[in-house]
Amino acid sequence: MSCKSAPAGWKKDRHTFYPTTDLNLVSDPFNTSDREWLASILDARLSPVMERAYGVFRGAIRTNDMFVVRYDRGEEGHDRLRKHTDSSHLSFNVLLNDEFEGGGTTIESPRKPLMSNVNPAVGEALLSHAMILHEGLPTTKGTRYILVGFNTIDEKDPITDESTNLSIFSSWFFNFSWMQIRFREGAQQGTVNRRARSRLGAENIEGSILPIPGSGQCPDVSW
């Protein structure tokens, strides 16, 4: 079935840089009982795995985006997903059907050029820290459906500002996977800060240079 004949609600423009054909579990046509049913399953089965794998208290895990993705054979640009990282701390995807051919996920190892092709069975979840480079392989027949979730680890509840009881000892020093996430996150923020300071410095320099009247030249700037 192509996206043109799909039920109302499927969108292709929610993700600007890496677009997918998807249904958002909050804003698209899912009712409260649907969300409660899914939450109960994920809380019972996936949250304990995240807790064990990454050493984070499950009460600190917040899903900031969850959606169902469809990859249709022959749907140009929407039968696969090019190489990318996710905009969160942890991400998961669960295969929802098997009436298709092709598909799967390729994960790039930090030790290049090692690559892993992952093809879970229906109902199995692929869980990783979101900064791992990965891509969705082309669906060559039928339609592949997956449930995708982007998760943030909060030290404080973003609504109440109360502590989530996230232990710095369990989630940083004694868990290598989570330590990788935090160090890379810190390095990326450091790069952003350095670029911002460089831009600010350049603007200050430009604002300090005044042309000499009648000369068409700029004086030397001494600090």
Stockholm file with secondary structure:
# STOCKHOLM 1.0

chainA/1-223         MSCKSAPAGWKKDRHTFYPTTDLNLVSDPFNTSDREWLASILDARLSPVMERAYGVFRGAIRTNDMFVVRYDRGEEGHDRLRKHTDSSHLSFNVLLNDEFEGGGTTIESPRKPLMSNVNPAVGEALLSHAMILHEGLPTTKGTRYILVGFNTIDEKDPITDESTNLSIFSSWFFNFSWMQIRFREGAQQGTVNRRARSRLGAENIEGSILPIPGSGQCPDVSW
#=GR chainA/1-223 SS CCGGGSCTTCBSCSSSSSCCEEEETTTSSCCHHHHHHHHHHHHHHHHHHHHHHHCCCGGGEEEEEEEEEEEETTCTTSSSEEEECCSSSEEEEEECCCCEEECCEEEECSSTTCEEEECCCTTCEEEEETTSCEEECCEEEEEEEEEEEEEEECSBCTTTCCBCCCCHIIIIITCHHHHHHHHHHHHHHHHHHHHHHHHHHHHHHHHHCCCCTTTCCCCCCCC
#=GC SS_cons         CCGGGSCTTCBSCSSSSSCCEEEETTTSSCCHHHHHHHHHHHHHHHHHHHHHHHCCCGGGEEEEEEEEEEEETTCTTSSSEEEECCSSSEEEEEECCCCEEECCEEEECSSTTCEEEECCCTTCEEEEETTSCEEECCEEEEEEEEEEEEEEECSBCTTTCCBCCCCHIIIIITCHHHHHHHHHHHHHHHHHHHHHHHHHHHHHHHHHCCCCTTTCCCCCCCC
//
